[in-house]
């Protein structure tokens, strides 16, 4: 099933919805999140956008008590690490 998730990203020609992807693959949304996290850890997918701000990436967001003020803006984007094409989720 892990490879099917990665293949879905490779085949996609545009944005994907996590809900649509989980339905299409016949897996629970929470399980899909875990599988995406697996591929992120393996370096095959990259995540950017909401919830992924690095404290050292923009000059020290850790100095703000509430965290990065830009971190929650915009959608979470998951991209194939081996290509430039974004697959937004």
Secondary structure, DSSP 8 states (H G I E B T S, - for coil): -HHHHHHHHHH-SS---HHHHHHHHT--HHHHHHHHHHHHHTTSEEEESTT---TTTTT-GGGSTT--SSTTSS--EEEETTSS-EEE-
